[in-house]
């Protein structure tokens, strides 16, 4: 495959992401990351948490003054870079190019592009962000004043046979509800109304989130808005709509957010032509109903919104599935490109008293908006063993990781504490950072002052700050007692174990086997299929029983899969990579034990049996 690599005019092997070049750049350009609501220097990085954190020169605005090269201490600026073509030797392709949002400007009834306080949902998302144009403050673009009320208009560019696309974009309802909830958290007392046709909250616990929004005061008005007019003096916006009782109503709002749908850009059809994959009539990648990740071209898979409109959870699941399908094709090459990470010599901390470095994170405004971070930092300086304290906008960003490494060496730190978000997602990252600086990874500890503090005490900033101090104090006390540990290695049992022989279980078992792993499939009934055995055709007319027959035959013919029918699990012991499970045959009562490294639970579900409306009592 040939890939064109465009020039950055910055050497990625030299750039440290320090940002000094951008500070001295005399020219500016539109900030596309912030939806055009801000400006960036001519040499820029998309956003602070970008990976890799490497700057790029925008040659469309660059005047060639040479200041960035003059001030770059790493000598990373390279004006001579040219576009180049790389030839890649690959065995599989995953298309995850995403989509664009519908251009709402032609929908003149909403005033977008004419009324500054009518913004798109993407623009409002950036307004709410701590790295956005207003640093997370909810402000009107027209005058920088906090609005008293905000209206969301749903299905803009979606579900329309006249203007826009006829399909539902799937994500708009939930992102609007999320933005409404976040806006009320950022600006207390903000009045929010969502104008909708119907709320499609079909994901796991999505409906609970909608109910939470209602409980927080978000109003849901079932109506299709016909037009928006601006008050020329106040720049407020008047919305006219039909109420539930059929009467025309007019309400005034400080801002209006248009929840616009998803659509494919023209570049998608160009890419599809180059790869030889088919598109559907809406421009999304054509896939089969039973093979939603497989394109019309063997070895080329698709995930995310290019396959069709969807929300984040489904996108993540599809991406995992596409990776698994690719792994089936690459099984003979697995591990061939792995390089072992090299770490500096370990810092000897034995016999040395604690020298603790504490890094307190603002997490944008997730923490900084509700906890007095400078006050917490000042307090931490007085704690026993603490020799260095710093604050970061995003401690998880690449530049902050480099800062932590530098401070470990500069201040001879032998313990590190990060006060930020949840260890569940970020602890491994910070442990790796410590190890990269020569500090044992188990000399790191973390205080969760977001999930356990700022998120649950948004309304009481003083109390949240005091609790944050307590949490950090406890973590520092724990850090003083930490001792270096060595990681243990164990042999892995490279065998999969799938519980449930329905559609999900059979698909998972085949996926594992085709990646080269022995797999045990346990089904409690006398046949494979689960709920699939009761379904004959899909809405599109696909033959479900034909699919079931094919899957059963594939399972039977796969030598790496061992099936236990009419069996149940009696006991599972062990840990990741080394499990032991007892399987009981329900016919004979005999038990057998299986060793395996992972477990996939695919036990499915069953339909709800209602008690209302005389169900089961009257034919």
ABEGO torsion letter per residue (X at the ends): XBBBBBBAGBBAAABAGAGAAAAABABBBBBAAAGGABBBBABBBABAABOBBBBBBBAAABAGAGAAAAABAAGABBAABBBBBBBBBBABBBBBAEBBBBBAAABAAAGBGABAABBBAAAAAAAABAABAAGGBBBBAAAGBBBABBBBBBGBGBGBAABEBABBAGAAAAAAAAAAAAAAAABBGBBBBBBBABBBBABBGAAAAAAAAAAAGBBBBBBBBABBBBBAAAGBBBBBBBBAAGBBBBBBBABBBBBBBBBBBAAAAAAAAAAGBBBBAAGBBBBBAABAABBABBGBBBBEAAAEBBBAAAAAAAAAAAAAAAAAAAAAABGAABBBBBBBBBBBABGBBBBBBBBBBAGEAAAAAABBAAAAAAAAAABBGBABBBBBABAABAAAAAAAAAAAAAAGBABBBBBBBBAAAAAAAAAAAAAAAGBBAAABBBBBAAAABAAAAAABAAAAAAAAAAAAAAAAAAAAABBBBBBBBBBBBBBBBBBEABAAAAAAAAAAAAAGBBBBBBBABABBGEAAAABABBAAGBBAAAAAAAAAAAAAABAABBBBBGBBBABBBEBBGBBBBBBBBAAAGBBBBBBBABBBBBAEBBBBBBABGGBGABX
